[in-house]
Amino acid sequence: MNTGSDERGEIAVAAQEPEGERALGSRAPEFVKARRALHVSWQVGVFVVGLAVVAGGVVMLPLPGPGWLVIFAGMAIWATEFVWAQLVLRWTKRKVTEAAQRALDPKVRRRNLILTAAGVAITAVLLGVYIWKFGLAMPWNIQDQ
């Protein structure tokens, strides 16, 4: 009787999970999950390491460095242990995939190319006007006229 109920539970869980995605929950080793105090210590350690990585990524946002990449790495560390982080990563992955599909649409690509060309043309005109007016002098070397 237990076997039947276990199978139904597994089928229900499999029906909830999108195909190709892992089940939600802790990815700690079984010997860690078996001992509550060890598992809580494990979770605290994962949280602290993930927090340090995310904080480093936040610091890199205004400074030189791959800020967003480091933040997502910290989220991936948290996702090894926390369901909320796994859900955030799934949502992010889904949104990035949708954006990539939209970017590959020929109409969107054409619009992006036109906007980029217009931006380059405007920048070139402004640069030409600057050089015509001031020569190749840097802005901090320009004398008041």
C-alpha positions as CSV (number, residue, x, y, z in Angstrom):
1,M,0.0,0.0,0.0
2,N,2.8,2.4,0.8
3,T,4.4,1.7,-2.6
4,G,1.3,2.8,-4.4
5,S,1.0,6.0,-2.4
6,D,4.7,6.7,-3.0
7,E,4.3,6.2,-6.7
8,R,1.3,8.6,-6.8
9,G,3.3,11.2,-4.9
10,E,6.2,10.9,-7.4
11,I,3.8,11.2,-10.3
12,A,2.2,14.3,-8.7
13,V,5.7,15.9,-8.2
14,A,6.7,15.0,-11.7
15,A,3.6,16.6,-13.1
16,Q,4.3,19.9,-11.3
17,E,7.9,20.1,-12.5
18,P,8.6,21.5,-16.0
19,E,10.3,19.0,-18.2
20,G,14.1,19.1,-18.0
21,E,14.2,20.9,-14.6
22,R,15.3,19.4,-11.4
23,A,13.1,19.0,-8.4
24,L,13.0,21.9,-5.9
25,G,14.7,21.5,-2.5
26,S,18.1,21.0,-0.8
27,R,20.9,19.5,-2.8
28,A,22.9,18.8,0.4
29,P,24.4,15.3,0.7
30,E,22.2,12.8,2.3
31,F,24.4,12.4,5.5
32,V,24.0,16.2,6.0
33,K,20.2,16.1,5.5
34,A,19.9,13.2,8.0
35,R,21.1,15.3,10.9
36,R,19.1,18.4,11.6
37,A,21.9,20.4,13.4
38,L,24.3,19.6,10.6
39,H,21.8,20.5,7.9
40,V,21.0,23.9,9.6
41,S,24.8,24.5,9.8
42,W,25.1,23.6,6.2
43,Q,22.3,26.0,5.3
44,V,23.9,28.8,7.3
45,G,27.2,28.2,5.5
46,V,25.6,28.2,2.1
47,F,23.7,31.4,2.9
48,V,26.8,33.2,4.2
49,V,28.9,32.2,1.2
50,G,26.1,33.2,-1.2
51,L,25.6,36.5,0.6
52,A,29.3,37.3,0.3
53,V,29.3,36.6,-3.5
54,V,26.1,38.6,-4.0
55,A,27.5,41.5,-2.0
56,G,30.7,41.4,-4.1
57,G,28.6,41.5,-7.2
58,V,26.6,44.5,-5.9
59,V,29.9,46.3,-5.2
60,M,31.0,45.5,-8.8
61,L,27.9,47.1,-10.3
62,P,29.3,50.7,-10.1
63,L,32.9,49.6,-10.1
64,P,34.8,47.7,-12.9
65,G,33.9,44.0,-12.9
66,P,31.2,41.6,-14.0
67,G,28.7,42.7,-11.3
68,W,25.5,41.0,-12.7
69,L,27.4,37.8,-13.5
70,V,28.7,37.6,-9.9
71,I,25.2,38.3,-8.5
72,F,23.8,35.4,-10.5
73,A,26.6,33.2,-9.3
74,G,25.7,34.0,-5.7
75,M,22.0,33.2,-6.5
76,A,23.2,29.9,-8.0
77,I,25.0,29.2,-4.7
78,W,21.8,30.0,-2.8
79,A,19.8,27.8,-5.2
80,T,21.8,24.7,-4.1
81,E,20.0,24.9,-0.8
82,F,17.0,27.3,-0.9
83,V,13.7,26.8,-2.8
84,W,13.1,30.6,-3.1
85,A,16.5,31.0,-4.9
86,Q,15.7,28.1,-7.2
87,L,12.4,29.7,-8.2
88,V,14.1,33.1,-8.8
89,L,16.7,31.4,-11.0
90,R,14.0,29.5,-13.0
91,W,12.1,32.8,-13.5
92,T,15.3,34.6,-14.6
93,K,16.3,31.8,-17.0
94,R,12.8,31.8,-18.5
95,K,12.8,35.6,-19.0
96,V,16.3,35.6,-20.5
97,T,15.3,32.8,-22.9
98,E,12.2,34.8,-23.9
99,A,14.3,37.9,-24.5
100,A,16.7,36.0,-26.6
101,Q,13.9,34.6,-28.7
102,R,12.4,38.1,-29.1
103,A,15.9,39.5,-30.1
104,L,16.2,36.9,-32.9
105,D,12.9,38.0,-34.4
106,P,13.7,39.6,-37.8
107,K,11.5,42.7,-37.2
108,V,13.2,43.3,-33.8
109,R,16.6,42.8,-35.2
110,R,15.9,45.3,-38.1
111,R,14.6,47.9,-35.6
112,N,17.7,47.4,-33.4
113,L,20.0,47.8,-36.4
114,I,18.2,51.0,-37.5
115,L,18.4,52.4,-34.0
116,T,22.1,51.5,-33.6
117,A,22.9,53.1,-37.0
118,A,21.0,56.3,-36.1
119,G,22.9,56.4,-32.7
120,V,26.2,56.0,-34.5
121,A,25.3,58.7,-37.1
122,I,24.2,61.2,-34.4
123,T,27.4,60.4,-32.4
124,A,29.5,60.9,-35.5
125,V,27.8,64.3,-36.3
126,L,28.4,65.5,-32.7
127,L,32.0,64.4,-32.8
128,G,32.5,66.2,-36.1
129,V,31.0,69.4,-34.8
130,Y,33.2,69.2,-31.7
131,I,36.4,68.6,-33.8
132,W,35.4,71.4,-36.2
133,K,34.8,73.8,-33.3
134,F,37.7,72.9,-30.9
135,G,40.0,70.8,-32.9
136,L,41.5,67.6,-31.3
137,A,41.7,69.2,-27.9
138,M,40.4,67.4,-24.8
139,P,37.5,69.1,-23.0
140,W,39.6,69.9,-20.0
141,N,42.2,71.7,-22.1
142,I,39.7,74.0,-23.9
143,Q,40.1,77.7,-23.1
144,D,37.0,79.8,-22.6
145,Q,36.1,81.6,-25.8
